[in-house]
Amino acid sequence: MTTITPSLFPSEAPSSISSSDSPSRSQPPSVSLPPSDSPSLSQPLSVSLSPSETCVWIEIAVDYDSYPGESSWELQRVDINGDTHLVESYYAVDGDTSNTVPMCLQEGEYEFTIYDSCGDGICCGYYGEGHYNVT
């Protein structure tokens, strides 16, 4: 499990999140997994806030392989009972090359899952060089 504990700006939404933001706006650590041939891959995330923060900004960025129409992802919040609740999802269409979604999350446990409907993963070789990053 990865714990994200950045000191971030509580309520203003940036137009984009990048490493060139001012030094007072530190970014959470990058959470990425190695390429996989698995048709889906889940990554648990834990978001912790300081008393002055109302949410933590994260960014989900996906670069698709040569068959983007096979790809989708979802972010779910995991409640104290272990039940999941959809926060955000995206279904790529043919012609998509990438997709980046910034969002502000409340404190809690989250699960990011990326899917490939064909079952060959989003990476490597003949199928293209897809990857994703949650930061």
N, C-alpha and C positions, 0 to 999 in steps of 0.2 A: 504494500500500500504506500502511496506517495502522499505526504502531507505538504500542503501548500500554505505557507504562512508569510505572505508578502506584506509590506507596509505600503498600501496603495491608497489612492484617492477614493473617498467613500461614495460619492454620488455622481461625479461627472463622467460621462461616457466619452472616451477618446474616439476620434474618427478612425484611428487605426492604432494598433499596439505594435511598437517596434523597439528595438534596442536603442534607438536614438532619442527616446523620451528623456526628459530631464532627470538628473541623478536622484531627485527626491521621489521619483516614481519608480521604485524598484519593481522588476518583473518577477513573477514566480518562476521556479525552475522548470526547465523543459521536461516533459514526460513523453518519451517515445519508446516504442518497442521495435525490436529487429524485424525485418521482413519475414513473412510467414506464408506458407502455402495453405494455411488453414482458411476455410471459407468465412470465418468470423473470429474476431479477437477482441477480448474485453480487457480494460484497464481500470482498476479501482482508483478513485481519487478521494482525498480527504481535504476539505477546505476548513481552515480555522481563521477566525477573525479576531483582531484586537478590539477592545471596548469601543473605540471611536469609529470603527469601520461598519458600514451597512452591507457591503458586499465585496467580493473579490473578483476582479476582471480576469478572465481567462480568454484564450483564443484557440479555436480548433481550426487547423489548416490541413487540407487534404489536396495532394497532387495526384490526379488519377492516372491509371495505366492506360493502355491503348483501347480499353473497353469500359469507359466510364459508366455506361448504362447498367452495368452489373453491380455497381457500388452504391452503398448507402451507409449512413451512420446514425447513431442515436446517443443522446446523453440522458441518463436517468438518475433521479435522486433516490437514494436508498433510505427509507425511514427507519425508526428505531426497532420496528418489527421485522425488518429485512425485506419489506415490500418495496417494489420499485415504481416510480412515477415519472413519466416522460417529461423532460424539460425542453428538449430540442431534438429535431431530427432533420436529415437531409437525404433526398434521393437524387442522385446524379442522373443526368440524361446524356444521351449520345451527343458529342460536341463539347461537353464540359471538359476543361483541362485542369481546373483547380477550383477550390471553394474555401473561403476563410470566413469564420463566424466568430466575432467577439461577443462575449456575454458576461454579465455580472451575476455571480452565484452567491446565494446565501450560505451561511455556515452549514456544513453537513457532509454526508458521504454521497459520492456520485459514482456512476459507472459509465464509462465510455465504451461503446461497442461499434466496430466497423464490420460491415458485411460485404461479401462478394457472392452474388447469386449463382454464378457459374461454379464456384467452389475452387477456383485456381488462385485465389489471393489477388492482391493489387500490385504485386511486385515481380519484377525480374524477368529478364530474358525476352523471349518472343512476345510476351504480353505487355511489354512496356515497363517503365520504372516508376511505379506509383509509390507513394508513402504518405504518412500523416504525422502530425505533431500536435500535442496538447500542451500549451504553455500558460 
